[in-house]
């Protein structure tokens, strides 16, 4: 059996493979989305275990959601790649 030393961050914040269209903005958003999911999981576990009040858990998750939405907007995920900044189709 092979002994493999894991980095603490790799253990605490595992990353899954990305199978979508490989573009820099997609890879960055995927990393942000995975971090969001991991942090929400930790917050939920803390709340379930009684270490975090429900209101505080909700506030933290809401703040994380706002950060993720801002990231999506800044990276222009889901927008038509052939539109310019004014919404006109380039051609």
RAVENBEL-V477392 format. One record per residue. N is the residue number from 1. PHI is phi in whole degrees, 0 to 359 (NA if undefined). PSI is psi in radians with two decimals (NA if undefined). BURIAL is b if it has 24 or more other C-alpha atoms within 12 Angstrom, else e. Layout:
N/PHI/PSI/BURIAL + N/PHI/PSI/BURIAL
This chain:
1/NA/2.35/e + 2/275/2.25/e + 3/274/2.17/e + 4/238/2.11/e + 5/276/2.17/e + 6/264/2.43/e + 7/290/2.45/e + 8/304/-0.74/e + 9/293/-0.64/e + 10/295/-0.60/e + 11/287/-0.80/e + 12/284/-0.55/e + 13/232/1.21/e + 14/294/2.61/e + 15/242/2.38/e + 16/267/2.81/e + 17/292/2.68/e + 18/254/2.21/e + 19/247/0.05/e + 20/278/-2.91/e + 21/294/2.16/e + 22/278/1.78/e + 23/222/2.58/e + 24/307/-0.77/e + 25/293/-0.58/e + 26/292/-0.71/e + 27/295/-0.72/e + 28/295/-0.79/e + 29/295/-0.67/b + 30/300/-0.74/b + 31/297/-0.74/e + 32/297/-0.71/b + 33/295/-0.72/b + 34/294/-0.69/e + 35/295/-0.73/b + 36/303/-0.86/b + 37/299/-0.73/e + 38/295/-0.76/b + 39/291/-0.66/b + 40/298/-0.70/b + 41/300/-0.79/e + 42/297/-0.77/e + 43/298/-0.77/b + 44/298/-0.72/b + 45/294/-0.69/e + 46/296/-0.71/e + 47/293/-0.76/e + 48/297/-0.65/e + 49/279/0.01/e + 50/81/0.19/e + 51/270/-0.19/e + 52/219/2.24/e + 53/294/2.60/e + 54/305/-0.73/e + 55/297/-0.71/e + 56/291/-0.69/e + 57/299/-0.79/b + 58/300/-0.79/e + 59/299/-0.77/e + 60/295/-0.73/b + 61/292/-0.70/b + 62/299/-0.75/e + 63/296/-0.71/e + 64/297/-0.70/b + 65/297/-0.74/e + 66/298/-0.70/e + 67/297/-0.73/e + 68/294/-0.74/b + 69/298/-0.71/e + 70/296/-0.72/e + 71/299/-0.76/e + 72/298/-0.75/e + 73/294/-0.79/e + 74/296/-0.63/e + 75/276/-0.12/e + 76/59/0.72/e + 77/285/2.29/e + 78/89/-0.05/e + 79/272/2.75/e + 80/292/2.08/e + 81/292/-0.21/e + 82/262/0.12/e + 83/264/2.49/e + 84/274/-3.02/e + 85/295/-0.38/e + 86/267/0.05/e + 87/88/0.07/e + 88/278/2.49/e + 89/280/2.17/e + 90/281/2.55/e + 91/194/NA/e
